[in-house]
Structures are given as structure tokens and as C-alpha cells.
Amino acid sequence: MSSLGAVFERLRELHKVWRLLFVAVLVALVGLNVVIRPDEAHFGWDATPGFFAGFGLVVGGLLVLIVEKVIRPLIARKEDFYGDI
């Protein structure tokens, strides 16, 4: 029986396979969105195939930028904030 560390090491070695698998699944889901259409478009753009995948990508990227540029400076502490007492 292998240890948990060995399992994680094996998964790390296969990172390119995992990345390819995730990209293939995402491409397949966007491709299925061309065939399987939403019942009814509520707005103009959500009838476009792959709209929600692109929307999620853009909003996720914006959230990362907001956290990096706005939130992090508000909560960041100096490197020696918890220094020796």
C-alpha cells in the first residue's frame, strides 16, 4: 500500500495529462452548448454559444484583479508586523 505522499507525487508527475483532460472537458462542454441550446434567452448575449464560459472567465479574472489591486493593500501587513516581542 502506497503512502499519501506517493499518490500526490504521482499526480504531480501527471500534471500535463490533467491539464489536457480539463481543457478537453471544457472544450467539450462549450461544444455541447452549440448543440444543446438554452430554453429561452433572457438577455441578448446569453443566446450566444459559450457565453457563460466566457462570462465566467472574464468575471473570474476581474475578481482576481480587484483582490490584487484593492483588497490586498487594505488587509496587508508589514513583513515584520508579528515581529519579536
Residue frames as qw, qx, qy, qz and C-alpha x, y, z in Angstrom:
[[0.000, 0.890, 0.457, 0.000, 0.00, 0.00, 0.00],
 [0.445, 0.377, -0.010, 0.812, 1.44, 3.38, -1.01],
 [0.219, -0.471, -0.433, 0.736, 1.54, 6.42, 1.15],
 [0.229, 0.875, 0.388, -0.176, -0.47, 9.55, 0.52],
 [0.135, -0.777, 0.330, 0.519, 2.73, 11.42, -0.36],
 [0.347, -0.111, 0.800, 0.477, 3.47, 8.91, -3.10],
 [0.322, 0.647, 0.688, 0.067, -0.02, 9.39, -4.51],
 [0.077, 0.939, 0.101, -0.319, 0.42, 13.17, -4.61],
 [0.271, -0.563, 0.568, 0.535, 3.86, 12.80, -6.18],
 [0.387, 0.210, 0.824, 0.358, 2.38, 10.61, -8.92],
 [0.235, 0.836, 0.492, -0.061, -0.38, 13.17, -9.55],
 [0.102, -0.854, 0.189, 0.474, 2.25, 15.91, -9.78],
 [0.363, -0.256, 0.724, 0.527, 4.14, 13.92, -12.40],
 [0.268, 0.441, 0.792, 0.325, 0.96, 13.70, -14.49],
 [0.054, 0.615, 0.271, -0.739, 0.15, 17.43, -14.38],
 [0.144, 0.289, -0.508, -0.798, 0.27, 17.79, -18.17],
 [0.149, -0.249, -0.919, -0.265, -2.19, 14.93, -18.57],
 [0.058, -0.598, -0.666, 0.442, -4.54, 16.51, -16.01],
 [0.074, 0.520, -0.051, -0.849, -4.32, 19.90, -17.72],
 [0.168, 0.091, -0.731, -0.655, -5.07, 18.33, -21.10],
 [0.126, -0.398, -0.908, 0.014, -8.01, 16.44, -19.59],
 [0.001, 0.628, 0.460, -0.628, -9.50, 19.59, -18.05],
 [0.130, 0.418, -0.317, -0.841, -9.08, 21.57, -21.28],
 [0.147, -0.080, -0.875, -0.453, -10.70, 18.75, -23.25],
 [0.069, -0.536, -0.806, 0.243, -13.67, 18.68, -20.87],
 [0.049, 0.610, 0.184, -0.769, -14.08, 22.47, -21.11],
 [0.149, 0.265, -0.574, -0.760, -13.92, 22.38, -24.91],
 [0.126, -0.261, -0.934, -0.210, -16.46, 19.54, -24.97],
 [0.019, -0.603, -0.645, 0.469, -18.83, 21.48, -22.71],
 [0.137, 0.551, -0.097, -0.817, -18.62, 24.61, -24.85],
 [0.144, 0.110, -0.791, -0.584, -19.10, 22.44, -27.93],
 [0.061, -0.420, -0.904, 0.058, -22.18, 20.87, -26.39],
 [0.077, 0.584, 0.347, -0.730, -23.52, 24.36, -25.79],
 [0.196, 0.278, -0.492, -0.801, -23.68, 24.75, -29.58],
 [0.290, -0.149, -0.885, -0.331, -25.84, 21.63, -29.90],
 [0.315, -0.583, -0.725, 0.187, -27.85, 21.87, -26.68],
 [0.049, 0.484, 0.069, 0.871, -29.33, 25.34, -26.60],
 [0.064, 0.142, 0.622, -0.767, -30.79, 27.07, -23.53],
 [0.180, 0.582, 0.791, -0.061, -34.58, 27.02, -23.41],
 [0.131, 0.916, 0.324, 0.198, -35.00, 30.75, -23.61],
 [0.492, 0.179, -0.157, 0.838, -32.51, 33.58, -23.75],
 [0.235, -0.800, -0.461, 0.303, -33.29, 36.22, -21.16],
 [0.090, -0.814, 0.171, 0.547, -30.79, 38.74, -22.49],
 [0.625, 0.712, -0.209, -0.243, -29.29, 39.27, -25.94],
 [0.205, 0.664, -0.718, 0.018, -25.85, 37.81, -25.33],
 [0.502, -0.272, 0.778, -0.261, -26.81, 34.67, -23.42],
 [0.872, 0.377, 0.193, -0.245, -28.09, 33.06, -26.62],
 [0.414, 0.732, -0.539, -0.046, -24.51, 33.02, -27.95],
 [0.959, -0.076, -0.257, 0.095, -22.81, 29.59, -27.69],
 [0.705, 0.034, -0.333, 0.625, -20.16, 29.58, -24.99],
 [0.089, -0.772, -0.009, -0.629, -21.35, 32.86, -23.50],
 [0.700, -0.689, 0.018, -0.186, -21.44, 31.60, -19.93],
 [0.881, -0.099, -0.017, 0.463, -17.96, 30.07, -20.20],
 [0.419, 0.469, 0.007, 0.778, -16.53, 33.35, -21.45],
 [0.342, -0.775, -0.066, -0.526, -18.53, 35.34, -18.92],
 [0.842, -0.532, -0.046, 0.080, -17.19, 33.19, -16.09],
 [0.763, 0.107, -0.011, 0.637, -13.64, 33.60, -17.36],
 [0.169, 0.618, 0.031, 0.768, -13.92, 37.39, -17.59],
 [0.530, -0.743, -0.047, -0.405, -15.64, 37.80, -14.22],
 [0.896, -0.351, -0.073, 0.262, -13.15, 35.47, -12.54],
 [0.617, 0.268, -0.024, 0.740, -10.26, 37.45, -13.99],
 [0.096, -0.710, -0.039, -0.696, -11.82, 40.72, -12.82],
 [0.740, -0.651, -0.095, -0.139, -12.27, 39.33, -9.31],
 [0.839, -0.124, -0.069, 0.525, -8.59, 38.38, -9.20],
 [0.356, 0.467, 0.015, 0.809, -7.58, 41.87, -10.33],
 [0.381, -0.752, -0.096, -0.529, -9.87, 43.52, -7.76],
 [0.840, -0.522, -0.091, 0.115, -8.46, 41.41, -4.96],
 [0.751, 0.068, -0.023, 0.657, -4.86, 42.08, -6.04],
 [0.261, 0.441, 0.062, 0.856, -5.20, 45.84, -6.54],
 [0.360, -0.608, -0.068, -0.704, -7.86, 46.86, -4.00],
 [0.826, -0.504, -0.148, -0.204, -8.39, 44.29, -1.26],
 [0.850, -0.015, -0.268, 0.453, -4.81, 43.12, -0.68],
 [0.280, 0.417, -0.246, 0.829, -3.44, 46.62, 0.08],
 [0.492, -0.591, -0.014, -0.640, -6.26, 47.15, 2.58],
 [0.892, -0.422, 0.001, -0.159, -5.53, 43.99, 4.58],
 [0.780, 0.330, -0.348, 0.401, -1.79, 43.60, 4.04],
 [0.577, -0.805, 0.070, 0.119, 0.61, 43.96, 6.98],
 [0.168, 0.818, -0.550, 0.007, 4.28, 44.81, 7.02],
 [0.748, 0.234, -0.618, 0.058, 6.65, 41.88, 6.84],
 [0.342, 0.120, -0.721, 0.590, 7.74, 42.34, 10.46],
 [0.485, -0.485, -0.125, -0.717, 4.22, 43.01, 11.80],
 [0.891, -0.413, -0.117, -0.151, 4.36, 39.92, 14.03],
 [0.451, 0.594, -0.539, 0.392, 8.00, 40.53, 14.95],
 [0.566, -0.118, -0.676, 0.456, 9.73, 39.55, 18.15],
 [0.389, -0.832, -0.236, -0.316, 8.17, 40.96, 21.28]]
